Amino acid sequence: MESFGRTLLLIGLVLVLLGGLIVLVARFNLPLGRLPGDIRIERENFRFYFPLATGLLISLVLTVILNLIARLWKK
């Protein structure tokens, strides 16, 4: 039962950090979603948007954060 509580705390901490990151991105007007590698095709009656570079950047940041948390958790 103790491990379940720790897991819930970790999930809550990750959600708080992610929420804070979203607030900072909005406040400082960072170009997430408008990076050079994002694919955008706009036609008269059609729009296609695939945020490739943004997804890769977010994945990289989350990987680093979660690896740091995992290393600290083991000690």
N, C-alpha and C positions, 0 to 999 in steps of 0.2 A: 504494500500500500504506500510505503514511503517513496518508492521509485515512481509511482504514478503521480504523486504530489510534485516531485521534482520535475517530471516531464511537463506537467501543467504550468509550473512556474517558468520553465524554459520557453515554452510556447508563448506564454504571456509576455515574457521579456522580448522575444523576437518580434511579436506583434507591436509592442510599444516602440521598439527601435525602428521598425518599418514605418509606423505612423509618423514618428518624428522625422524620418528621412523624407517622407512625402510632403510634410509641412515645410521643411527646409527647401526642397526643390521648388515648391510653389512660391515660397517667399522670395527666393533669390532668382527666380525666373530662369532656371537652368533649362537647356534645350532638350530635355528628355522627351523622346517621341518625335524629335525633329533633327536627329543626328544625321550625318552624311550617309551612313549605310542603311538608313531606313528606306524601304521601298514604298513609293507612292505613285499610283497611276490614277489619273482623273480624266474621265471622258464626259461626254454630254450627259448621259444617263447612268453612269457607272463610276464608282469609286472603289479602289482597292488600296488598302494600307497594310503593310506588314513591317512592324518595327524591329527589323533584324538587329541592327546595331544596338538599339536600346535594350533589347532582350539579352543580348550577349553581355552588355555592360552590367546589367542588373544581376545576371547569373554569376558573373565574376565577383562582384561585390558580396553577394550572399554566400558564395563558396568560401571566400576569405573569412567572413564574419563567423560562419558556422564552424569552420575549421578551428578558429581561435577559441570559440566557446567549447568545442569538443576537447581541445588540448587542455584548457583550464579545468574542465569538468573531471578529467582523469586524474589530476594531481591531488 
